[in-house]
Amino acid sequence: MESGTRERERLRWRSRRGLLEMDLILQRFLDRHLATLSVEDTQAYDALLDLPDNDFLDLVMGRAAPADDTLGQVLEKIRQS
């Protein structure tokens, strides 16, 4: 298995959350964008996965703004998915 495939599988596994709503949102995002994410977007998404579920959901739903501007592009892709 190549390293890119391993990285995508790692991100897909980390995307499993405790909130069903987040699982559904992230599954759609991954199905549409995971194979084509840039290195920067992959790093930003990985950083988002470190957040607690409710904080992550607030960012995705637009109820909170990200503290780090580099997260905005991947958040927009998640919202559009």
N, CA, C and O atoms as a GROMACS GRO file, in nm:
protein
  324
    1MET      N    1   0.085  -0.119   0.000
    1MET     CA    2   0.000   0.000   0.000
    1MET      C    3   0.089   0.124   0.000
    1MET      O    4   0.179   0.136   0.083
    2GLU      N    5   0.065   0.214  -0.092
    2GLU     CA    6   0.147   0.335  -0.099
    2GLU      C    7   0.116   0.430   0.016
    2GLU      O    8   0.011   0.420   0.080
    3SER      N    9   0.210   0.522   0.042
    3SER     CA   10   0.194   0.611   0.158
    3SER      C   11   0.072   0.703   0.145
    3SER      O   12   0.008   0.734   0.245
    4GLY      N   13   0.040   0.747   0.022
    4GLY     CA   14  -0.078   0.832   0.003
    4GLY      C   15  -0.207   0.760   0.040
    4GLY      O   16  -0.298   0.818   0.098
    5THR      N   17  -0.213   0.633   0.004
    5THR     CA   18  -0.331   0.552   0.038
    5THR      C   19  -0.339   0.532   0.188
    5THR      O   20  -0.447   0.541   0.246
    6ARG      N   21  -0.225   0.506   0.251
    6ARG     CA   22  -0.223   0.490   0.398
    6ARG      C   23  -0.268   0.617   0.467
    6ARG      O   24  -0.343   0.613   0.565
    7GLU      N   25  -0.222   0.732   0.416
    7GLU     CA   26  -0.261   0.860   0.475
    7GLU      C   27  -0.411   0.883   0.462
    7GLU      O   28  -0.476   0.928   0.556
    8ARG      N   29  -0.466   0.853   0.345
    8ARG     CA   30  -0.610   0.870   0.325
    8ARG      C   31  -0.690   0.778   0.417
    8ARG      O   32  -0.791   0.819   0.474
    9GLU      N   33  -0.646   0.655   0.432
    9GLU     CA   34  -0.715   0.562   0.522
    9GLU      C   35  -0.703   0.607   0.668
    9GLU      O   36  -0.798   0.592   0.745
   10ARG      N   37  -0.588   0.662   0.705
   10ARG     CA   38  -0.570   0.714   0.841
   10ARG      C   39  -0.667   0.828   0.867
   10ARG      O   40  -0.730   0.834   0.972
   11LEU      N   41  -0.678   0.920   0.772
   11LEU     CA   42  -0.771   1.032   0.787
   11LEU      C   43  -0.916   0.984   0.791
   11LEU      O   44  -0.996   1.034   0.869
   12ARG      N   45  -0.948   0.888   0.707
   12ARG     CA   46  -1.085   0.834   0.707
   12ARG      C   47  -1.116   0.772   0.844
   12ARG      O   48  -1.225   0.791   0.896
   13TRP      N   49  -1.022   0.698   0.902
   13TRP     CA   50  -1.043   0.637   1.033
   13TRP      C   51  -1.057   0.744   1.141
   13TRP      O   52  -1.145   0.733   1.226
   14ARG      N   53  -0.972   0.846   1.138
   14ARG     CA   54  -0.978   0.953   1.238
   14ARG      C   55  -1.106   1.034   1.227
   14ARG      O   56  -1.146   1.101   1.322
   15SER      N   57  -1.171   1.030   1.112
   15SER     CA   58  -1.292   1.109   1.088
   15SER      C   59  -1.415   1.049   1.156
   15SER      O   60  -1.520   1.112   1.159
   16ARG      N   61  -1.402   0.932   1.209
   16ARG     CA   62  -1.515   0.871   1.281
   16ARG      C   63  -1.530   0.945   1.413
   16ARG      O   64  -1.439   0.946   1.495
   17ARG      N   65  -1.646   1.006   1.433
   17ARG     CA   66  -1.668   1.091   1.549
   17ARG      C   67  -1.775   1.032   1.640
   17ARG      O   68  -1.835   0.928   1.609
   18GLY      N   69  -1.798   1.098   1.752
   18GLY     CA   70  -1.899   1.053   1.846
   18GLY      C   71  -2.038   1.106   1.816
   18GLY      O   72  -2.136   1.065   1.878
   19LEU      N   73  -2.047   1.198   1.721
   19LEU     CA   74  -2.176   1.258   1.684
   19LEU      C   75  -2.217   1.209   1.545
   19LEU      O   76  -2.142   1.224   1.449
   20LEU      N   77  -2.335   1.152   1.536
   20LEU     CA   78  -2.383   1.100   1.408
   20LEU      C   79  -2.384   1.209   1.301
   20LEU      O   80  -2.345   1.183   1.187
   21GLU      N   81  -2.427   1.329   1.337
   21GLU     CA   82  -2.432   1.439   1.240
   21GLU      C   83  -2.293   1.465   1.181
   21GLU      O   84  -2.280   1.485   1.060
   22MET      N   85  -2.190   1.466   1.266
   22MET     CA   86  -2.053   1.488   1.216
   22MET      C   87  -2.009   1.372   1.129
   22MET      O   88  -1.945   1.393   1.026
   23ASP      N   89  -2.042   1.250   1.168
   23ASP     CA   90  -2.005   1.134   1.086
   23ASP      C   91  -2.062   1.148   0.945
   23ASP      O   92  -1.992   1.121   0.847
   24LEU      N   93  -2.187   1.188   0.934
   24LEU     CA   94  -2.250   1.202   0.803
   24LEU      C   95  -2.186   1.314   0.721
   24LEU      O   96  -2.160   1.297   0.602
   25ILE      N   97  -2.162   1.427   0.784
   25ILE     CA   98  -2.101   1.541   0.715
   25ILE      C   99  -1.961   1.504   0.666
   25ILE      O  100  -1.927   1.529   0.550
   26LEU      N  101  -1.883   1.445   0.753
   26LEU     CA  102  -1.744   1.413   0.717
   26LEU      C  103  -1.737   1.300   0.615
   26LEU      O  104  -1.648   1.300   0.530
   27GLN      N  105  -1.829   1.205   0.620
   27GLN     CA  106  -1.831   1.098   0.521
   27GLN      C  107  -1.854   1.156   0.382
   27GLN      O  108  -1.786   1.118   0.286
   28ARG      N  109  -1.950   1.247   0.369
   28ARG     CA  110  -1.976   1.312   0.238
   28ARG      C  111  -1.853   1.388   0.191
   28ARG      O  112  -1.814   1.379   0.074
   29PHE      N  113  -1.793   1.464   0.282
   29PHE     CA  114  -1.672   1.539   0.248
   29PHE      C  115  -1.562   1.446   0.199
   29PHE      O  116  -1.502   1.471   0.094
   30LEU      N  117  -1.536   1.341   0.272
   30LEU     CA  118  -1.429   1.248   0.235
   30LEU      C  119  -1.457   1.180   0.102
   30LEU      O  120  -1.367   1.165   0.020
   31ASP      N  121  -1.581   1.139   0.081
   31ASP     CA  122  -1.617   1.074  -0.045
   31ASP      C  123  -1.594   1.166  -0.164
   31ASP      O  124  -1.555   1.120  -0.271
   32ARG      N  125  -1.617   1.294  -0.146
   32ARG     CA  126  -1.604   1.390  -0.257
   32ARG      C  127  -1.464   1.447  -0.273
   32ARG      O  128  -1.423   1.478  -0.385
   33HIS      N  129  -1.390   1.462  -0.162
   33HIS     CA  130  -1.266   1.541  -0.170
   33HIS      C  131  -1.138   1.473  -0.125
   33HIS      O  132  -1.030   1.522  -0.156
   34LEU      N  133  -1.146   1.363  -0.054
   34LEU     CA  134  -1.025   1.307   0.008
   34LEU      C  135  -0.916   1.278  -0.094
   34LEU      O  136  -0.799   1.309  -0.069
   35ALA      N  137  -0.949   1.221  -0.206
   35ALA     CA  138  -0.849   1.182  -0.306
   35ALA      C  139  -0.779   1.302  -0.370
   35ALA      O  140  -0.671   1.288  -0.427
   36THR      N  141  -0.839   1.420  -0.360
   36THR     CA  142  -0.784   1.536  -0.430
   36THR      C  143  -0.740   1.649  -0.336
   36THR      O  144  -0.707   1.759  -0.382
   37LEU      N  145  -0.738   1.624  -0.205
   37LEU     CA  146  -0.695   1.729  -0.112
   37LEU      C  147  -0.549   1.762  -0.131
   37LEU      O  148  -0.466   1.673  -0.150
   38SER      N  149  -0.518   1.890  -0.125
   38SER     CA  150  -0.378   1.933  -0.130
   38SER      C  151  -0.310   1.896   0.001
   38SER      O  152  -0.377   1.860   0.099
   39VAL      N  153  -0.179   1.905   0.004
   39VAL     CA  154  -0.104   1.878   0.126
   39VAL      C  155  -0.149   1.974   0.236
   39VAL      O  156  -0.166   1.933   0.351
   40GLU      N  157  -0.168   2.101   0.202
   40GLU     CA  158  -0.210   2.202   0.299
   40GLU      C  159  -0.349   2.171   0.354
   40GLU      O  160  -0.373   2.181   0.475
   41ASP      N  161  -0.440   2.134   0.265
   41ASP     CA  162  -0.576   2.099   0.310
   41ASP      C  163  -0.575   1.973   0.396
   41ASP      O  164  -0.650   1.963   0.493
   42THR      N  165  -0.491   1.878   0.361
   42THR     CA  166  -0.480   1.756   0.441
   42THR      C  167  -0.431   1.788   0.580
   42THR      O  168  -0.482   1.735   0.678
   43GLN      N  169  -0.331   1.876   0.590
   43GLN     CA  170  -0.278   1.916   0.721
   43GLN      C  171  -0.384   1.993   0.800
   43GLN      O  172  -0.397   1.973   0.921
   44ALA      N  173  -0.458   2.079   0.734
   44ALA     CA  174  -0.563   2.155   0.802
   44ALA      C  175  -0.673   2.062   0.851
   44ALA      O  176  -0.722   2.076   0.962
   45TYR      N  177  -0.712   1.966   0.767
   45TYR     CA  178  -0.815   1.870   0.807
   45TYR      C  179  -0.768   1.787   0.925
   45TYR      O  180  -0.845   1.762   1.018
   46ASP      N  181  -0.644   1.746   0.923
   46ASP     CA  182  -0.587   1.669   1.034
   46ASP      C  183  -0.593   1.751   1.163
   46ASP      O  184  -0.622   1.698   1.270
   47ALA      N  185  -0.564   1.881   1.153
   47ALA     CA  186  -0.572   1.969   1.270
   47ALA      C  187  -0.717   1.980   1.320
   47ALA      O  188  -0.740   1.981   1.441
   48LEU      N  189  -0.812   1.988   1.229
   48LEU     CA  190  -0.952   1.994   1.269
   48LEU      C  191  -0.994   1.867   1.343
   48LEU      O  192  -1.074   1.872   1.436
   49LEU      N  193  -0.940   1.755   1.301
   49LEU     CA  194  -0.975   1.628   1.365
   49LEU      C  195  -0.925   1.620   1.509
   49LEU      O  196  -0.973   1.537   1.587
   50ASP      N  197  -0.830   1.706   1.546
   50ASP     CA  198  -0.782   1.709   1.684
   50ASP      C  199  -0.881   1.779   1.778
   50ASP      O  200  -0.870   1.767   1.900
   51LEU      N  201  -0.976   1.852   1.721
   51LEU     CA  202  -1.072   1.927   1.802
   51LEU      C  203  -1.177   1.835   1.864
   51LEU      O  204  -1.209   1.730   1.808
   52PRO      N  205  -1.230   1.874   1.979
   52PRO     CA  206  -1.346   1.801   2.034
   52PRO      C  207  -1.464   1.809   1.936
   52PRO      O  208  -1.476   1.906   1.861
   53ASP      N  209  -1.548   1.708   1.937
   53ASP     CA  210  -1.660   1.699   1.842
   53ASP      C  211  -1.745   1.826   1.837
   53ASP      O  212  -1.773   1.876   1.728
   54ASN      N  213  -1.785   1.877   1.951
   54ASN     CA  214  -1.874   1.993   1.952
   54ASN      C  215  -1.806   2.118   1.898
   54ASN      O  216  -1.871   2.198   1.830
   55ASP      N  217  -1.678   2.137   1.924
   55ASP     CA  218  -1.604   2.251   1.869
   55ASP      C  219  -1.592   2.238   1.718
   55ASP      O  220  -1.608   2.336   1.645
   56PHE      N  221  -1.563   2.118   1.672
   56PHE     CA  222  -1.551   2.092   1.529
   56PHE      C  223  -1.686   2.117   1.461
   56PHE      O  224  -1.690   2.181   1.356
   57LEU      N  225  -1.794   2.070   1.520
   57LEU     CA  226  -1.927   2.090   1.463
   57LEU      C  227  -1.961   2.240   1.457
   57LEU      O  228  -2.018   2.286   1.358
   58ASP      N  229  -1.927   2.315   1.561
   58ASP     CA  230  -1.952   2.460   1.560
   58ASP      C  231  -1.880   2.527   1.444
   58ASP      O  232  -1.935   2.617   1.380
   59LEU      N  233  -1.757   2.486   1.415
   59LEU     CA  234  -1.683   2.542   1.302
   59LEU      C  235  -1.748   2.505   1.170
   59LEU      O  236  -1.765   2.590   1.082
   60VAL      N  237  -1.785   2.379   1.155
   60VAL     CA  238  -1.847   2.333   1.031
   60VAL      C  239  -1.980   2.403   1.007
   60VAL      O  240  -2.012   2.439   0.894
   61MET      N  241  -2.058   2.423   1.113
   61MET     CA  242  -2.190   2.485   1.100
   61MET      C  243  -2.181   2.638   1.094
   61MET      O  244  -2.284   2.704   1.076
   62GLY      N  245  -2.062   2.694   1.108
   62GLY     CA  246  -2.045   2.839   1.100
   62GLY      C  247  -2.083   2.912   1.227
   62GLY      O  248  -2.098   3.034   1.226
   63ARG      N  249  -2.099   2.839   1.336
   63ARG     CA  250  -2.135   2.902   1.463
   63ARG      C  251  -2.013   2.956   1.536
   63ARG      O  252  -2.026   3.028   1.635
   64ALA      N  253  -1.895   2.921   1.487
   64ALA     CA  254  -1.769   2.970   1.544
   64ALA      C  255  -1.672   2.992   1.429
   64ALA      O  256  -1.683   2.930   1.323
   65ALA      N  257  -1.577   3.080   1.452
   65ALA     CA  258  -1.474   3.107   1.351
   65ALA      C  259  -1.345   3.036   1.393
   65ALA      O  260  -1.313   3.028   1.512
   66PRO      N  261  -1.272   2.983   1.295
   66PRO     CA  262  -1.148   2.914   1.330
   66PRO      C  263  -1.043   3.013   1.382
   66PRO      O  264  -1.031   3.125   1.333
   67ALA      N  265  -0.969   2.969   1.482
   67ALA     CA  266  -0.862   3.052   1.537
   67ALA      C  267  -0.745   3.062   1.440
   67ALA      O  268  -0.668   3.158   1.443
   68ASP      N  269  -0.733   2.963   1.354
   68ASP     CA  270  -0.624   2.956   1.257
   68ASP      C  271  -0.681   2.976   1.116
   68ASP      O  272  -0.766   2.899   1.073
   69ASP      N  273  -0.635   3.078   1.047
   69ASP     CA  274  -0.686   3.110   0.913
   69ASP      C  275  -0.661   2.999   0.811
   69ASP      O  276  -0.731   2.992   0.710
   70THR      N  277  -0.563   2.913   0.836
   70THR     CA  278  -0.532   2.807   0.739
   70THR      C  279  -0.641   2.700   0.735
   70THR      O  280  -0.642   2.618   0.644
   71LEU      N  281  -0.732   2.701   0.831
   71LEU     CA  282  -0.838   2.601   0.835
   71LEU      C  283  -0.957   2.639   0.748
   71LEU      O  284  -1.040   2.554   0.716
   72GLY      N  285  -0.966   2.764   0.710
   72GLY     CA  286  -1.083   2.815   0.638
   72GLY      C  287  -1.113   2.746   0.507
   72GLY      O  288  -1.229   2.717   0.478
   73GLN      N  289  -1.011   2.717   0.428
   73GLN     CA  290  -1.033   2.657   0.296
   73GLN      C  291  -1.092   2.517   0.309
   73GLN      O  292  -1.186   2.482   0.238
   74VAL      N  293  -1.037   2.436   0.399
   74VAL     CA  294  -1.091   2.300   0.414
   74VAL      C  295  -1.228   2.304   0.481
   74VAL      O  296  -1.314   2.221   0.449
   75LEU      N  297  -1.251   2.397   0.572
   75LEU     CA  298  -1.384   2.411   0.632
   75LEU      C  299  -1.488   2.444   0.525
   75LEU      O  300  -1.600   2.392   0.529
   76GLU      N  301  -1.453   2.528   0.431
   76GLU     CA  302  -1.546   2.563   0.324
   76GLU      C  303  -1.577   2.440   0.239
   76GLU      O  304  -1.692   2.422   0.198
   77LYS      N  305  -1.479   2.358   0.212
   77LYS     CA  306  -1.503   2.235   0.136
   77LYS      C  307  -1.595   2.141   0.213
   77LYS      O  308  -1.681   2.076   0.154
   78ILE      N  309  -1.576   2.133   0.343
   78ILE     CA  310  -1.663   2.048   0.426
   78ILE      C  311  -1.805   2.101   0.421
   78ILE      O  312  -1.900   2.023   0.405
   79ARG      N  313  -1.822   2.233   0.434
   79ARG     CA  314  -1.955   2.293   0.433
   79ARG      C  315  -2.026   2.272   0.300
   79ARG      O  316  -2.148   2.256   0.297
   80GLN      N  317  -1.951   2.272   0.191
   80GLN     CA  318  -2.011   2.259   0.058
   80GLN      C  319  -2.042   2.114   0.022
   80GLN      O  320  -2.111   2.088  -0.076
   81SER      N  321  -1.993   2.022   0.100
   81SER     CA  322  -2.012   1.879   0.069
   81SER      C  323  -2.151   1.832   0.104
   81SER      O  324  -2.184   1.715   0.084
   0.00000   0.00000   0.00000
